[in-house]
Amino acid sequence: MKKIWDAHIVVEKQNSPSLIYIDRHLVHEVTSPQAFDGLRMNNRKVRRPDLTIATMDHNVPTDNRKLPILD
């Protein structure tokens, strides 16, 4: 993991979190809508949409599967 981490460091300062480059984005339907809303509210865009992979999570209702999942 250190080898991968080191290959993605952009800036490292003492007593501060490292700034790393994320070269793949895995998004799913549970938390991604909030993340994209946050980008929109701050007038930001996904920098590399071509490196974004979307998948459905494994959300399955545990009761009454005939009803939709509530937000």
CHARMM-style PDB file with segment names, atoms N, HN, CA, C and O in Angstrom:
ATOM      1  N   MET     1       0.819  -1.179   0.000  1.00  0.00      PROA
ATOM      2  CA  MET     1       0.000   0.000   0.000  1.00  0.00      PROA
ATOM      3  C   MET     1       0.875   1.260   0.000  1.00  0.00      PROA
ATOM      4  O   MET     1       0.542   2.240  -0.666  1.00  0.00      PROA
ATOM      5  N   LYS     2       1.965   1.243   0.723  1.00  0.00      PROA
ATOM      6  HN  LYS     2       2.236   0.447   1.264  1.00  0.00      PROA
ATOM      7  CA  LYS     2       2.840   2.420   0.772  1.00  0.00      PROA
ATOM      8  C   LYS     2       3.343   2.785  -0.622  1.00  0.00      PROA
ATOM      9  O   LYS     2       3.433   3.965  -0.962  1.00  0.00      PROA
ATOM     10  N   LYS     3       3.665   1.790  -1.418  1.00  0.00      PROA
ATOM     11  HN  LYS     3       3.591   0.832  -1.142  1.00  0.00      PROA
ATOM     12  CA  LYS     3       4.155   2.033  -2.775  1.00  0.00      PROA
ATOM     13  C   LYS     3       3.089   2.751  -3.612  1.00  0.00      PROA
ATOM     14  O   LYS     3       3.401   3.681  -4.356  1.00  0.00      PROA
ATOM     15  N   ILE     4       1.844   2.318  -3.487  1.00  0.00      PROA
ATOM     16  HN  ILE     4       1.591   1.563  -2.883  1.00  0.00      PROA
ATOM     17  CA  ILE     4       0.736   2.956  -4.216  1.00  0.00      PROA
ATOM     18  C   ILE     4       0.513   4.369  -3.688  1.00  0.00      PROA
ATOM     19  O   ILE     4       0.381   5.315  -4.465  1.00  0.00      PROA
ATOM     20  N   TRP     5       0.473   4.509  -2.361  1.00  0.00      PROA
ATOM     21  HN  TRP     5       0.581   3.741  -1.730  1.00  0.00      PROA
ATOM     22  CA  TRP     5       0.285   5.827  -1.742  1.00  0.00      PROA
ATOM     23  C   TRP     5       1.370   6.796  -2.215  1.00  0.00      PROA
ATOM     24  O   TRP     5       1.073   7.906  -2.657  1.00  0.00      PROA
ATOM     25  N   ASP     6       2.619   6.368  -2.120  1.00  0.00      PROA
ATOM     26  HN  ASP     6       2.860   5.467  -1.761  1.00  0.00      PROA
ATOM     27  CA  ASP     6       3.740   7.235  -2.506  1.00  0.00      PROA
ATOM     28  C   ASP     6       3.664   7.664  -3.968  1.00  0.00      PROA
ATOM     29  O   ASP     6       4.059   8.779  -4.310  1.00  0.00      PROA
ATOM     30  N   ALA     7       3.164   6.793  -4.823  1.00  0.00      PROA
ATOM     31  HN  ALA     7       2.843   5.888  -4.546  1.00  0.00      PROA
ATOM     32  CA  ALA     7       3.052   7.116  -6.252  1.00  0.00      PROA
ATOM     33  C   ALA     7       1.974   8.162  -6.530  1.00  0.00      PROA
ATOM     34  O   ALA     7       1.946   8.747  -7.612  1.00  0.00      PROA
ATOM     35  N   HSD     8       1.080   8.403  -5.554  1.00  0.00      PROA
ATOM     36  HN  HSD     8       1.103   7.928  -4.674  1.00  0.00      PROA
ATOM     37  CA  HSD     8      -0.037   9.322  -5.765  1.00  0.00      PROA
ATOM     38  C   HSD     8       0.053  10.610  -4.945  1.00  0.00      PROA
ATOM     39  O   HSD     8      -0.854  11.440  -5.005  1.00  0.00      PROA
ATOM     40  N   ILE     9       1.120  10.784  -4.192  1.00  0.00      PROA
ATOM     41  HN  ILE     9       1.857  10.110  -4.144  1.00  0.00      PROA
ATOM     42  CA  ILE     9       1.276  12.000  -3.383  1.00  0.00      PROA
ATOM     43  C   ILE     9       1.529  13.201  -4.296  1.00  0.00      PROA
ATOM     44  O   ILE     9       2.393  13.162  -5.172  1.00  0.00      PROA
ATOM     45  N   VAL    10       0.764  14.258  -4.072  1.00  0.00      PROA
ATOM     46  HN  VAL    10       0.062  14.290  -3.360  1.00  0.00      PROA
ATOM     47  CA  VAL    10       0.954  15.521  -4.790  1.00  0.00      PROA
ATOM     48  C   VAL    10       1.764  16.469  -3.911  1.00  0.00      PROA
ATOM     49  O   VAL    10       2.762  17.035  -4.355  1.00  0.00      PROA
ATOM     50  N   VAL    11       1.328  16.642  -2.655  1.00  0.00      PROA
ATOM     51  HN  VAL    11       0.516  16.182  -2.294  1.00  0.00      PROA
ATOM     52  CA  VAL    11       2.014  17.522  -1.704  1.00  0.00      PROA
ATOM     53  C   VAL    11       1.982  16.855  -0.336  1.00  0.00      PROA
ATOM     54  O   VAL    11       0.963  16.309   0.087  1.00  0.00      PROA
ATOM     55  N   GLU    12       3.113  16.912   0.339  1.00  0.00      PROA
ATOM     56  HN  GLU    12       3.941  17.356  -0.004  1.00  0.00      PROA
ATOM     57  CA  GLU    12       3.198  16.401   1.701  1.00  0.00      PROA
ATOM     58  C   GLU    12       3.859  17.456   2.573  1.00  0.00      PROA
ATOM     59  O   GLU    12       4.983  17.880   2.303  1.00  0.00      PROA
ATOM     60  N   LYS    13       3.155  17.881   3.628  1.00  0.00      PROA
ATOM     61  HN  LYS    13       2.242  17.537   3.847  1.00  0.00      PROA
ATOM     62  CA  LYS    13       3.705  18.861   4.565  1.00  0.00      PROA
ATOM     63  C   LYS    13       3.635  18.272   5.965  1.00  0.00      PROA
ATOM     64  O   LYS    13       2.699  17.547   6.302  1.00  0.00      PROA
ATOM     65  N   GLN    14       4.622  18.589   6.761  1.00  0.00      PROA
ATOM     66  HN  GLN    14       5.382  19.178   6.487  1.00  0.00      PROA
ATOM     67  CA  GLN    14       4.645  18.094   8.129  1.00  0.00      PROA
ATOM     68  C   GLN    14       3.443  18.634   8.901  1.00  0.00      PROA
ATOM     69  O   GLN    14       3.079  19.801   8.759  1.00  0.00      PROA
ATOM     70  N   ASN    15       2.837  17.785   9.709  1.00  0.00      PROA
ATOM     71  HN  ASN    15       3.133  16.837   9.824  1.00  0.00      PROA
ATOM     72  CA  ASN    15       1.672  18.122  10.540  1.00  0.00      PROA
ATOM     73  C   ASN    15       0.438  18.490   9.726  1.00  0.00      PROA
ATOM     74  O   ASN    15      -0.452  19.177  10.229  1.00  0.00      PROA
ATOM     75  N   SER    16       0.375  18.043   8.482  1.00  0.00      PROA
ATOM     76  HN  SER    16       1.098  17.485   8.074  1.00  0.00      PROA
ATOM     77  CA  SER    16      -0.795  18.275   7.628  1.00  0.00      PROA
ATOM     78  C   SER    16      -1.115  16.985   6.885  1.00  0.00      PROA
ATOM     79  O   SER    16      -0.230  16.166   6.637  1.00  0.00      PROA
ATOM     80  N   PRO    17      -2.380  16.809   6.532  1.00  0.00      PROA
ATOM     81  CA  PRO    17      -2.711  15.628   5.729  1.00  0.00      PROA
ATOM     82  C   PRO    17      -2.059  15.716   4.351  1.00  0.00      PROA
ATOM     83  O   PRO    17      -1.872  16.807   3.811  1.00  0.00      PROA
ATOM     84  N   SER    18      -1.722  14.576   3.797  1.00  0.00      PROA
ATOM     85  HN  SER    18      -1.874  13.690   4.236  1.00  0.00      PROA
ATOM     86  CA  SER    18      -1.146  14.543   2.449  1.00  0.00      PROA
ATOM     87  C   SER    18      -2.224  14.872   1.426  1.00  0.00      PROA
ATOM     88  O   SER    18      -3.389  14.513   1.598  1.00  0.00      PROA
ATOM     89  N   LEU    19      -1.828  15.552   0.367  1.00  0.00      PROA
ATOM     90  HN  LEU    19      -0.881  15.843   0.227  1.00  0.00      PROA
ATOM     91  CA  LEU    19      -2.706  15.772  -0.772  1.00  0.00      PROA
ATOM     92  C   LEU    19      -2.334  14.710  -1.797  1.00  0.00      PROA
ATOM     93  O   LEU    19      -1.195  14.658  -2.260  1.00  0.00      PROA
ATOM     94  N   ILE    20      -3.303  13.857  -2.153  1.00  0.00      PROA
ATOM     95  HN  ILE    20      -4.229  13.899  -1.777  1.00  0.00      PROA
ATOM     96  CA  ILE    20      -3.019  12.783  -3.101  1.00  0.00      PROA
ATOM     97  C   ILE    20      -3.894  12.917  -4.339  1.00  0.00      PROA
ATOM     98  O   ILE    20      -4.976  13.502  -4.293  1.00  0.00      PROA
ATOM     99  N   TYR    21      -3.409  12.368  -5.437  1.00  0.00      PROA
ATOM    100  HN  TYR    21      -2.529  11.893  -5.474  1.00  0.00      PROA
ATOM    101  CA  TYR    21      -4.163  12.338  -6.684  1.00  0.00      PROA
ATOM    102  C   TYR    21      -4.919  11.023  -6.742  1.00  0.00      PROA
ATOM    103  O   TYR    21      -4.324   9.950  -6.641  1.00  0.00      PROA
ATOM    104  N   ILE    22      -6.229  11.110  -6.904  1.00  0.00      PROA
ATOM    105  HN  ILE    22      -6.712  11.981  -6.987  1.00  0.00      PROA
ATOM    106  CA  ILE    22      -7.072   9.919  -7.013  1.00  0.00      PROA
ATOM    107  C   ILE    22      -7.281   9.652  -8.490  1.00  0.00      PROA
ATOM    108  O   ILE    22      -7.871  10.470  -9.196  1.00  0.00      PROA
ATOM    109  N   ASP    23      -6.799   8.510  -8.959  1.00  0.00      PROA
ATOM    110  HN  ASP    23      -6.320   7.845  -8.386  1.00  0.00      PROA
ATOM    111  CA  ASP    23      -6.876   8.244 -10.397  1.00  0.00      PROA
ATOM    112  C   ASP    23      -8.050   7.363 -10.805  1.00  0.00      PROA
ATOM    113  O   ASP    23      -8.217   7.070 -11.988  1.00  0.00      PROA
ATOM    114  N   ARG    24      -8.852   6.943  -9.860  1.00  0.00      PROA
ATOM    115  HN  ARG    24      -8.716   7.181  -8.898  1.00  0.00      PROA
ATOM    116  CA  ARG    24     -10.081   6.203 -10.168  1.00  0.00      PROA
ATOM    117  C   ARG    24     -11.133   6.610  -9.143  1.00  0.00      PROA
ATOM    118  O   ARG    24     -10.818   6.788  -7.967  1.00  0.00      PROA
ATOM    119  N   HSD    25     -12.366   6.759  -9.578  1.00  0.00      PROA
ATOM    120  HN  HSD    25     -12.622   6.615 -10.534  1.00  0.00      PROA
ATOM    121  CA  HSD    25     -13.472   7.073  -8.673  1.00  0.00      PROA
ATOM    122  C   HSD    25     -14.488   5.955  -8.787  1.00  0.00      PROA
ATOM    123  O   HSD    25     -14.987   5.680  -9.878  1.00  0.00      PROA
ATOM    124  N   LEU    26     -14.798   5.317  -7.690  1.00  0.00      PROA
ATOM    125  HN  LEU    26     -14.393   5.540  -6.803  1.00  0.00      PROA
ATOM    126  CA  LEU    26     -15.849   4.306  -7.657  1.00  0.00      PROA
ATOM    127  C   LEU    26     -17.041   4.943  -6.968  1.00  0.00      PROA
ATOM    128  O   LEU    26     -16.960   5.311  -5.796  1.00  0.00      PROA
ATOM    129  N   VAL    27     -18.139   5.075  -7.681  1.00  0.00      PROA
ATOM    130  HN  VAL    27     -18.205   4.777  -8.634  1.00  0.00      PROA
ATOM    131  CA  VAL    27     -19.323   5.723  -7.121  1.00  0.00      PROA
ATOM    132  C   VAL    27     -20.489   4.741  -7.109  1.00  0.00      PROA
ATOM    133  O   VAL    27     -20.568   3.834  -7.938  1.00  0.00      PROA
ATOM    134  N   HSD    28     -21.396   4.944  -6.147  1.00  0.00      PROA
ATOM    135  HN  HSD    28     -21.332   5.681  -5.474  1.00  0.00      PROA
ATOM    136  CA  HSD    28     -22.597   4.120  -6.072  1.00  0.00      PROA
ATOM    137  C   HSD    28     -23.765   4.983  -5.633  1.00  0.00      PROA
ATOM    138  O   HSD    28     -23.593   6.160  -5.314  1.00  0.00      PROA
ATOM    139  N   GLU    29     -24.944   4.400  -5.616  1.00  0.00      PROA
ATOM    140  HN  GLU    29     -25.084   3.444  -5.875  1.00  0.00      PROA
ATOM    141  CA  GLU    29     -26.156   5.198  -5.438  1.00  0.00      PROA
ATOM    142  C   GLU    29     -26.418   5.646  -4.007  1.00  0.00      PROA
ATOM    143  O   GLU    29     -27.347   6.422  -3.783  1.00  0.00      PROA
ATOM    144  N   VAL    30     -25.651   5.195  -3.042  1.00  0.00      PROA
ATOM    145  HN  VAL    30     -24.897   4.564  -3.225  1.00  0.00      PROA
ATOM    146  CA  VAL    30     -25.947   5.529  -1.650  1.00  0.00      PROA
ATOM    147  C   VAL    30     -25.405   6.905  -1.264  1.00  0.00      PROA
ATOM    148  O   VAL    30     -26.164   7.740  -0.774  1.00  0.00      PROA
ATOM    149  N   THR    31     -24.126   7.157  -1.471  1.00  0.00      PROA
ATOM    150  HN  THR    31     -23.509   6.478  -1.870  1.00  0.00      PROA
ATOM    151  CA  THR    31     -23.545   8.437  -1.041  1.00  0.00      PROA
ATOM    152  C   THR    31     -23.145   9.345  -2.192  1.00  0.00      PROA
ATOM    153  O   THR    31     -22.842  10.517  -1.969  1.00  0.00      PROA
ATOM    154  N   SER    32     -23.139   8.841  -3.401  1.00  0.00      PROA
ATOM    155  HN  SER    32     -23.385   7.889  -3.583  1.00  0.00      PROA
ATOM    156  CA  SER    32     -22.713   9.662  -4.539  1.00  0.00      PROA
ATOM    157  C   SER    32     -23.612  10.865  -4.798  1.00  0.00      PROA
ATOM    158  O   SER    32     -23.093  11.929  -5.138  1.00  0.00      PROA
ATOM    159  N   PRO    33     -24.947  10.754  -4.653  1.00  0.00      PROA
ATOM    160  CA  PRO    33     -25.772  11.944  -4.894  1.00  0.00      PROA
ATOM    161  C   PRO    33     -25.369  13.127  -4.008  1.00  0.00      PROA
ATOM    162  O   PRO    33     -25.341  14.266  -4.475  1.00  0.00      PROA
ATOM    163  N   GLN    34     -25.058  12.869  -2.743  1.00  0.00      PROA
ATOM    164  HN  GLN    34     -25.081  11.944  -2.363  1.00  0.00      PROA
ATOM    165  CA  GLN    34     -24.640  13.946  -1.848  1.00  0.00      PROA
ATOM    166  C   GLN    34     -23.293  14.521  -2.286  1.00  0.00      PROA
ATOM    167  O   GLN    34     -23.077  15.730  -2.206  1.00  0.00      PROA
ATOM    168  N   ALA    35     -22.403  13.669  -2.740  1.00  0.00      PROA
ATOM    169  HN  ALA    35     -22.578  12.687  -2.804  1.00  0.00      PROA
ATOM    170  CA  ALA    35     -21.089  14.142  -3.191  1.00  0.00      PROA
ATOM    171  C   ALA    35     -21.230  15.029  -4.419  1.00  0.00      PROA
ATOM    172  O   ALA    35     -20.592  16.078  -4.503  1.00  0.00      PROA
ATOM    173  N   PHE    36     -22.060  14.619  -5.371  1.00  0.00      PROA
ATOM    174  HN  PHE    36     -22.579  13.767  -5.303  1.00  0.00      PROA
ATOM    175  CA  PHE    36     -22.249  15.431  -6.571  1.00  0.00      PROA
ATOM    176  C   PHE    36     -22.978  16.732  -6.248  1.00  0.00      PROA
ATOM    177  O   PHE    36     -22.698  17.762  -6.861  1.00  0.00      PROA
ATOM    178  N   ASP    37     -23.912  16.699  -5.293  1.00  0.00      PROA
ATOM    179  HN  ASP    37     -24.140  15.862  -4.796  1.00  0.00      PROA
ATOM    180  CA  ASP    37     -24.558  17.939  -4.848  1.00  0.00      PROA
ATOM    181  C   ASP    37     -23.520  18.895  -4.263  1.00  0.00      PROA
ATOM    182  O   ASP    37     -23.561  20.098  -4.519  1.00  0.00      PROA
ATOM    183  N   GLY    38     -22.594  18.354  -3.478  1.00  0.00      PROA
ATOM    184  HN  GLY    38     -22.560  17.377  -3.270  1.00  0.00      PROA
ATOM    185  CA  GLY    38     -21.534  19.179  -2.898  1.00  0.00      PROA
ATOM    186  C   GLY    38     -20.663  19.820  -3.966  1.00  0.00      PROA
ATOM    187  O   GLY    38     -20.276  20.982  -3.845  1.00  0.00      PROA
ATOM    188  N   LEU    39     -20.356  19.067  -5.009  1.00  0.00      PROA
ATOM    189  HN  LEU    39     -20.671  18.122  -5.108  1.00  0.00      PROA
ATOM    190  CA  LEU    39     -19.583  19.636  -6.117  1.00  0.00      PROA
ATOM    191  C   LEU    39     -20.356  20.770  -6.781  1.00  0.00      PROA
ATOM    192  O   LEU    39     -19.802  21.835  -7.049  1.00  0.00      PROA
ATOM    193  N   ARG    40     -21.643  20.533  -7.044  1.00  0.00      PROA
ATOM    194  HN  ARG    40     -22.093  19.668  -6.826  1.00  0.00      PROA
ATOM    195  CA  ARG    40     -22.474  21.565  -7.692  1.00  0.00      PROA
ATOM    196  C   ARG    40     -22.566  22.823  -6.836  1.00  0.00      PROA
ATOM    197  O   ARG    40     -22.440  23.935  -7.348  1.00  0.00      PROA
ATOM    198  N   MET    41     -22.785  22.650  -5.532  1.00  0.00      PROA
ATOM    199  HN  MET    41     -22.888  21.747  -5.116  1.00  0.00      PROA
ATOM    200  CA  MET    41     -22.922  23.809  -4.639  1.00  0.00      PROA
ATOM    201  C   MET    41     -21.648  24.651  -4.600  1.00  0.00      PROA
ATOM    202  O   MET    41     -21.704  25.853  -4.341  1.00  0.00      PROA
ATOM    203  N   ASN    42     -20.511  24.027  -4.855  1.00  0.00      PROA
ATOM    204  HN  ASN    42     -20.465  23.051  -5.066  1.00  0.00      PROA
ATOM    205  CA  ASN    42     -19.231  24.739  -4.839  1.00  0.00      PROA
ATOM    206  C   ASN    42     -18.715  25.051  -6.238  1.00  0.00      PROA
ATOM    207  O   ASN    42     -17.543  25.378  -6.427  1.00  0.00      PROA
ATOM    208  N   ASN    43     -19.624  24.943  -7.226  1.00  0.00      PROA
ATOM    209  HN  ASN    43     -20.576  24.677  -7.072  1.00  0.00      PROA
ATOM    210  CA  ASN    43     -19.267  25.212  -8.628  1.00  0.00      PROA
ATOM    211  C   ASN    43     -18.027  24.433  -9.076  1.00  0.00      PROA
ATOM    212  O   ASN    43     -17.140  24.970  -9.739  1.00  0.00      PROA
ATOM    213  N   ARG    44     -17.993  23.163  -8.697  1.00  0.00      PROA
ATOM    214  HN  ARG    44     -18.713  22.727  -8.158  1.00  0.00      PROA
ATOM    215  CA  ARG    44     -16.885  22.292  -9.093  1.00  0.00      PROA
ATOM    216  C   ARG    44     -17.404  21.181  -9.993  1.00  0.00      PROA
ATOM    217  O   ARG    44     -18.602  20.898 -10.027  1.00  0.00      PROA
ATOM    218  N   LYS    45     -16.491  20.561 -10.716  1.00  0.00      PROA
ATOM    219  HN  LYS    45     -15.518  20.791 -10.688  1.00  0.00      PROA
ATOM    220  CA  LYS    45     -16.836  19.456 -11.604  1.00  0.00      PROA
ATOM    221  C   LYS    45     -15.960  18.260 -11.278  1.00  0.00      PROA
ATOM    222  O   LYS    45     -14.914  18.391 -10.642  1.00  0.00      PROA
ATOM    223  N   VAL    46     -16.400  17.099 -11.722  1.00  0.00      PROA
ATOM    224  HN  VAL    46     -17.249  16.992 -12.240  1.00  0.00      PROA
ATOM    225  CA  VAL    46     -15.543  15.918 -11.632  1.00  0.00      PROA
ATOM    226  C   VAL    46     -14.396  16.146 -12.612  1.00  0.00      PROA
ATOM    227  O   VAL    46     -14.621  16.371 -13.801  1.00  0.00      PROA
ATOM    228  N   ARG    47     -13.194  16.086 -12.117  1.00  0.00      PROA
ATOM    229  HN  ARG    47     -13.011  15.903 -11.151  1.00  0.00      PROA
ATOM    230  CA  ARG    47     -12.035  16.424 -12.953  1.00  0.00      PROA
ATOM    231  C   ARG    47     -11.832  15.447 -14.097  1.00  0.00      PROA
ATOM    232  O   ARG    47     -11.523  15.870 -15.211  1.00  0.00      PROA
ATOM    233  N   ARG    48     -11.996  14.158 -13.857  1.00  0.00      PROA
ATOM    234  HN  ARG    48     -12.247  13.814 -12.952  1.00  0.00      PROA
ATOM    235  CA  ARG    48     -11.770  13.144 -14.886  1.00  0.00      PROA
ATOM    236  C   ARG    48     -12.957  12.178 -14.917  1.00  0.00      PROA
ATOM    237  O   ARG    48     -12.845  11.059 -14.415  1.00  0.00      PROA
ATOM    238  N   PRO    49     -14.087  12.586 -15.496  1.00  0.00      PROA
ATOM    239  CA  PRO    49     -15.245  11.684 -15.542  1.00  0.00      PROA
ATOM    240  C   PRO    49     -14.952  10.385 -16.286  1.00  0.00      PROA
ATOM    241  O   PRO    49     -15.616   9.374 -16.058  1.00  0.00      PROA
ATOM    242  N   ASP    50     -13.960  10.410 -17.172  1.00  0.00      PROA
ATOM    243  HN  ASP    50     -13.420  11.231 -17.357  1.00  0.00      PROA
ATOM    244  CA  ASP    50     -13.604   9.186 -17.899  1.00  0.00      PROA
ATOM    245  C   ASP    50     -12.964   8.140 -16.986  1.00  0.00      PROA
ATOM    246  O   ASP    50     -12.851   6.975 -17.365  1.00  0.00      PROA
ATOM    247  N   LEU    51     -12.547   8.544 -15.796  1.00  0.00      PROA
ATOM    248  HN  LEU    51     -12.639   9.491 -15.487  1.00  0.00      PROA
ATOM    249  CA  LEU    51     -11.953   7.616 -14.835  1.00  0.00      PROA
ATOM    250  C   LEU    51     -12.907   7.289 -13.690  1.00  0.00      PROA
ATOM    251  O   LEU    51     -12.484   6.783 -12.651  1.00  0.00      PROA
ATOM    252  N   THR    52     -14.187   7.576 -13.882  1.00  0.00      PROA
ATOM    253  HN  THR    52     -14.531   7.987 -14.727  1.00  0.00      PROA
ATOM    254  CA  THR    52     -15.198   7.309 -12.871  1.00  0.00      PROA
ATOM    255  C   THR    52     -15.959   6.041 -13.233  1.00  0.00      PROA
ATOM    256  O   THR    52     -16.441   5.894 -14.356  1.00  0.00      PROA
ATOM    257  N   ILE    53     -16.059   5.138 -12.281  1.00  0.00      PROA
ATOM    258  HN  ILE    53     -15.667   5.258 -11.369  1.00  0.00      PROA
ATOM    259  CA  ILE    53     -16.758   3.872 -12.479  1.00  0.00      PROA
ATOM    260  C   ILE    53     -17.965   3.859 -11.552  1.00  0.00      PROA
ATOM    261  O   ILE    53     -17.821   4.017 -10.340  1.00  0.00      PROA
ATOM    262  N   ALA    54     -19.146   3.674 -12.113  1.00  0.00      PROA
ATOM    263  HN  ALA    54     -19.263   3.546 -13.098  1.00  0.00      PROA
ATOM    264  CA  ALA    54     -20.373   3.662 -11.316  1.00  0.00      PROA
ATOM    265  C   ALA    54     -20.899   2.239 -11.193  1.00  0.00      PROA
ATOM    266  O   ALA    54     -20.856   1.458 -12.143  1.00  0.00      PROA
ATOM    267  N   THR    55     -21.392   1.924 -10.010  1.00  0.00      PROA
ATOM    268  HN  THR    55     -21.427   2.559  -9.239  1.00  0.00      PROA
ATOM    269  CA  THR    55     -21.981   0.612  -9.770  1.00  0.00      PROA
ATOM    270  C   THR    55     -23.129   0.755  -8.786  1.00  0.00      PROA
ATOM    271  O   THR    55     -23.163   1.691  -7.987  1.00  0.00      PROA
ATOM    272  N   MET    56     -24.053  -0.163  -8.848  1.00  0.00      PROA
ATOM    273  HN  MET    56     -24.025  -0.924  -9.497  1.00  0.00      PROA
ATOM    274  CA  MET    56     -25.121  -0.176  -7.853  1.00  0.00      PROA
ATOM    275  C   MET    56     -24.587  -0.887  -6.621  1.00  0.00      PROA
ATOM    276  O   MET    56     -23.884  -1.892  -6.727  1.00  0.00      PROA
ATOM    277  N   ASP    57     -24.919  -0.368  -5.469  1.00  0.00      PROA
ATOM    278  HN  ASP    57     -25.490   0.449  -5.382  1.00  0.00      PROA
ATOM    279  CA  ASP    57     -24.527  -1.003  -4.226  1.00  0.00      PROA
ATOM    280  C   ASP    57     -25.473  -2.171  -3.969  1.00  0.00      PROA
ATOM    281  O   ASP    57     -26.367  -2.432  -4.774  1.00  0.00      PROA
ATOM    282  N   HSD    58     -25.291  -2.843  -2.904  1.00  0.00      PROA
ATOM    283  HN  HSD    58     -24.564  -2.630  -2.250  1.00  0.00      PROA
ATOM    284  CA  HSD    58     -26.110  -4.009  -2.598  1.00  0.00      PROA
ATOM    285  C   HSD    58     -27.236  -3.665  -1.621  1.00  0.00      PROA
ATOM    286  O   HSD    58     -27.477  -4.401  -0.664  1.00  0.00      PROA
ATOM    287  N   ASN    59     -27.919  -2.557  -1.862  1.00  0.00      PROA
ATOM    288  HN  ASN    59     -27.723  -1.959  -2.639  1.00  0.00      PROA
ATOM    289  CA  ASN    59     -29.037  -2.176  -1.004  1.00  0.00      PROA
ATOM    290  C   ASN    59     -30.252  -3.019  -1.334  1.00  0.00      PROA
ATOM    291  O   ASN    59     -30.774  -2.980  -2.448  1.00  0.00      PROA
ATOM    292  N   VAL    60     -30.684  -3.768  -0.366  1.00  0.00      PROA
ATOM    293  HN  VAL    60     -30.260  -3.800   0.539  1.00  0.00      PROA
ATOM    294  CA  VAL    60     -31.868  -4.598  -0.531  1.00  0.00      PROA
ATOM    295  C   VAL    60     -32.741  -4.358   0.691  1.00  0.00      PROA
ATOM    296  O   VAL    60     -32.267  -4.469   1.822  1.00  0.00      PROA
ATOM    297  N   PRO    61     -34.016  -4.030   0.477  1.00  0.00      PROA
ATOM    298  CA  PRO    61     -34.893  -3.848   1.635  1.00  0.00      PROA
ATOM    299  C   PRO    61     -34.956  -5.132   2.459  1.00  0.00      PROA
ATOM    300  O   PRO    61     -34.955  -6.233   1.908  1.00  0.00      PROA
ATOM    301  N   THR    62     -35.011  -4.985   3.755  1.00  0.00      PROA
ATOM    302  HN  THR    62     -35.012  -4.091   4.203  1.00  0.00      PROA
ATOM    303  CA  THR    62     -35.098  -6.162   4.617  1.00  0.00      PROA
ATOM    304  C   THR    62     -36.534  -6.516   4.960  1.00  0.00      PROA
ATOM    305  O   THR    62     -36.805  -7.590   5.498  1.00  0.00      PROA
ATOM    306  N   ASP    63     -37.447  -5.617   4.651  1.00  0.00      PROA
ATOM    307  HN  ASP    63     -37.227  -4.745   4.214  1.00  0.00      PROA
ATOM    308  CA  ASP    63     -38.862  -5.937   4.868  1.00  0.00      PROA
ATOM    309  C   ASP    63     -39.681  -5.361   3.717  1.00  0.00      PROA
ATOM    310  O   ASP    63     -39.343  -4.314   3.167  1.00  0.00      PROA
ATOM    311  N   ASN    64     -40.715  -6.025   3.375  1.00  0.00      PROA
ATOM    312  HN  ASN    64     -40.989  -6.876   3.822  1.00  0.00      PROA
ATOM    313  CA  ASN    64     -41.647  -5.631   2.317  1.00  0.00      PROA
ATOM    314  C   ASN    64     -40.914  -5.190   1.042  1.00  0.00      PROA
ATOM    315  O   ASN    64     -40.890  -4.006   0.705  1.00  0.00      PROA
ATOM    316  N   ARG    65     -40.336  -6.136   0.360  1.00  0.00      PROA
ATOM    317  HN  ARG    65     -40.355  -7.098   0.633  1.00  0.00      PROA
ATOM    318  CA  ARG    65     -39.548  -5.863  -0.844  1.00  0.00      PROA
ATOM    319  C   ARG    65     -40.389  -5.366  -2.013  1.00  0.00      PROA
ATOM    320  O   ARG    65     -39.845  -4.993  -3.052  1.00  0.00      PROA
ATOM    321  N   LYS    66     -41.695  -5.359  -1.855  1.00  0.00      PROA
ATOM    322  HN  LYS    66     -42.137  -5.662  -1.010  1.00  0.00      PROA
ATOM    323  CA  LYS    66     -42.562  -4.879  -2.935  1.00  0.00      PROA
ATOM    324  C   LYS    66     -42.647  -3.355  -2.949  1.00  0.00      PROA
ATOM    325  O   LYS    66     -43.098  -2.766  -3.932  1.00  0.00      PROA
ATOM    326  N   LEU    67     -42.214  -2.713  -1.858  1.00  0.00      PROA
ATOM    327  HN  LEU    67     -41.848  -3.191  -1.059  1.00  0.00      PROA
ATOM    328  CA  LEU    67     -42.250  -1.252  -1.773  1.00  0.00      PROA
ATOM    329  C   LEU    67     -40.889  -0.684  -2.178  1.00  0.00      PROA
ATOM    330  O   LEU    67     -39.871  -1.357  -2.017  1.00  0.00      PROA
ATOM    331  N   PRO    68     -40.856   0.544  -2.700  1.00  0.00      PROA
ATOM    332  CA  PRO    68     -39.567   1.153  -3.061  1.00  0.00      PROA
ATOM    333  C   PRO    68     -38.756   1.501  -1.814  1.00  0.00      PROA
ATOM    334  O   PRO    68     -39.300   1.611  -0.715  1.00  0.00      PROA
ATOM    335  N   ILE    69     -37.454   1.670  -2.001  1.00  0.00      PROA
ATOM    336  HN  ILE    69     -37.012   1.581  -2.894  1.00  0.00      PROA
ATOM    337  CA  ILE    69     -36.579   2.091  -0.907  1.00  0.00      PROA
ATOM    338  C   ILE    69     -36.827   3.575  -0.656  1.00  0.00      PROA
ATOM    339  O   ILE    69     -36.794   4.382  -1.586  1.00  0.00      PROA
ATOM    340  N   LEU    70     -37.072   3.927   0.588  1.00  0.00      PROA
ATOM    341  HN  LEU    70     -37.099   3.272   1.343  1.00  0.00      PROA
ATOM    342  CA  LEU    70     -37.312   5.331   0.942  1.00  0.00      PROA
ATOM    343  C   LEU    70     -35.991   6.073   1.055  1.00  0.00      PROA
ATOM    344  O   LEU    70     -34.998   5.515   1.521  1.00  0.00      PROA
ATOM    345  N   ASP    71     -35.980   7.334   0.626  1.00  0.00      PROA
ATOM    346  HN  ASP    71     -36.787   7.787   0.247  1.00  0.00      PROA
ATOM    347  CA  ASP    71     -34.770   8.161   0.748  1.00  0.00      PROA
ATOM    348  C   ASP    71     -34.597   8.629   2.173  1.00  0.00      PROA
ATOM    349  OT1 ASP    71     -33.637   9.337   2.478  1.00  0.00      PROA
TER     350      ASP     71
END
